[in-house]
Amino acid sequence: MRKLKPEEIFVVHPRIRFAELANRNGQILFSKMRQGIVGHTPESVDRTDLEDHGRYFIETAEQEVKWSGKLEHIAVSYEKHVVLIIPLDQRYVLISVEKNVQAESYTSICKAIRALD
């Protein structure tokens, strides 16, 4: 398993605001806001998103894998930004993107991040 860095994730798309990586137990491996971006939520909320919510969403969605196929990503749309949760083999990534990123591009963004793993 290669060591993924937040800077590599930011290169994938210029509108990625924030990147986090956790193992499948929810332990955060990194959590970083893109330089020059002001977050919409406190850091404690960002960490809870990945530690608890990310793991819960992934585990719940993966229960359908045998019927629906491999989970590609989960998108949660807020008024100010969109959160994408991307499962990797033994970890998962949570990113937030600007609201003006077209939903049609989510798949290619997630595929590019999975290719980094």
N, C-alpha and C positions, 0 to 999 in steps of 0.2 A: 504494500500500500504506500503510495507516494505521499509526500508531505505537501498538501495543498496550501496555498497562501492567499490571503484576501486580495492582494494586488493582482493576482492572476484572474480572479473572478471579476474584478472591476474592468479589466481589459476586454471582457466578453461583450459588454454593451455600455455606452457612455451614460446611460440613464439608470444604471444600478447605483442606488444610494447607499446601501448597507449590505454587509455580508457576514454571515455566521456559519460556523461549522461545528457539528457535534457528533459524538459517537452514538451508537444505537441505544446506549444507556442514558442518553441525554446530557452527558458531560460535555461542556462547551470547550472546544479546542481553540477557537478564535472568535472574536466578535469585533467588527470594525466598521466605522462609518467612513464613506469616501471623504477624502480631504476636501474641505471647503463646503461641505453639506451640513446643514443644521437639522438634527433629528426632530421628528414630530412627537416622539415619546421618550420618557426617561430611560436611561440605560437599564435600570432594574426591570422595566417592562419588556425591553428588547430581549433580555436574557431569559425571562419567563416564557416569552414566545417560543424560543427554541427548546429550552429545557423541558417544558411541560406540553405546550400546545403542539409544537412540531412533532415530538415523539408520539403524542396521542393521535394526531391526524394521520401520520404515516402508518402506525400500527393498525388503526381502524380501517384505513383504505386498503392496506395489504391483505386484509381478510378476504377480499373479493378477487384476488389475483387469479385463482384457479378458474374463475368464470369470465373475468373481464380482461385478463392479460396483465402484464407488468405495469406497475404504477409509474407514470412518467413524471408528473408533478401535481402539486396542489396549489391553486390560486385562491387568495383571499383578497377581495377588493374593498378598500376603505375609501372614504371621501378624498383623502389627501394622497394616498399611495396604494400600491398593490404589493402584497407579499407572495412570493413564490417559494414553496418548500419542495426541494429536489432530493429524492432518495438516491444515494450512492450505494455501492456494495456493502460497506460496513459502517457508513456514516451518512449524514444528511446535511444539506446546505439550506439555509434560509436566506433569501435576499429580499430587499424591497426595491421596487422600481418606481420611477415617476409615473404619475397617473396618465400621462400622455403617451406612454409606450403602448403600441397597439397590441391587443390581446392575441392577434394572429402571430406575433413574434415570440410569445412565451415559449412555445415548443422549441424554437431554434435556440433561444437563450439557454434553456434547460439542457438541451442536447450538448451545447458547447461546454457547459459547466460539467456535465457528466464525463465528457471526453478528457477533462483535466485530471480525473481521478485515476 
